[in-house]
């Protein structure tokens, strides 16, 4: 018998950054981690130009964002730099990741334990500028701290 895995009931899924061109630096929507046990920040890149983007995180004390600052703590990072396969590789833990120049579809996943943020409890994915030929999106997958009847909202404080 398989274990049920229900996205809207057991795992929060939030669009952080709608698909768009990456001509300028982009910061996704902030999410509240007050009720989160762990967060996957999933970056998607359809790279049409060899300009490299640097992926990172920003933290704040409210989703407005209040007191925004770059995350400097390190965390696990997994990447698939050619989505014609489904193979992910673990990178060295770091506070950011620089994409390769390959013209492929890519996925990079940051695994964030909210405790690394200290007094901050909100988080956003950040994509450094690369090219208008590159399309980027960010999705947050949130494992809630407590099980229950439905998930809390992660987009409000």
C-alpha positions, 0 to 999 in steps of 0.5 A: 500500500502506498502512502498518500501525498496530498499537496494541498492537505499536507504540503504547502505550495506557493508560487513565488515568482511567475514565469518571466524574463530575467533581464533584471534582478528579480525577487519573488514574493515573501512567504511566512515561515512561522508555521514551517518545518522546512521549505524547498525554494525551487528555481526554474530556468529556461535558459535561452542565452548563456548569461549566468544568473545567481540564485539566492535568498532574501529574508525579512521580519514580515512579508511586506517585506520589513527589514529585508536582508540577504541570507548568508547562512548556508543550506543544502542545494540540489540541481538539475542543469538539463531537465531532459533527464530527471537526475539531481546532484547535490552541490556544496552547501552554500548561500547562493548558486550560480547557474551554468551557461548551458542553454537548457531547462534547469531546476535548482532546489534550495532546502531551507530549515527556517532556524537558519534565519535567526530572528527573521521568519519570512523568505523570498527567492532572488534571481540575479539579472541575466538575459531577456532570453532567459525565463525564470520562475520560483515555487515554494514547497512548504512542509508545515510544522504541525499536522492538522485539518488544513494548512495555514496561509504562508503568504500572510504573517 
